[in-house]
Amino acid sequence: MTEALLPDEFADLEPWAPTWCLATEPERWELRLQSSMEDLQAFYDAVFPRAEAAIAWCDRYPLDDMPRDAERLLQLLHSLLMVSYAVEVWKQPEVINGGSARIDRIGEPRP
């Protein structure tokens, strides 16, 4: 049996953790672009209802000293943010009328 990636209280989200607990925005962006709308919608539908509880859980810890499972939960929330635009606004993985606009970060916020 594989060790859980998320806190026990969020075991229902564990199936999404191996795919969507990504440390950087470029990784989340690439996965969103590579995913089908069906996959994005399924992820959104699973995680969005638990987002408020997940935020409250993460708020229990300082950002610079989070337990690893809480940090992965925060990464899952970051992925939800990335996916939410595609699901709620554009109805597709790509940005509508975004052309070739791109911003490359040279550093990521911690964690």
GIGI-V933388 format. One line per field, one symbol per residue. psi: psi as a letter, one per 30 degrees, with the letter a starting at -180 (. if undefined). A space follows every 10 residues. Layout:
BEGIN
psi: ???
END
This chain:
BEGIN
psi: kkkkflkefh fffeffeeef ikfleeeeee eeeflleeee eeeeeeeefg eeeeeeeeff kkeghkleee eeeeeeeeee eeeeeeeeef glelkkhfbg kkkjkflkkk .
END
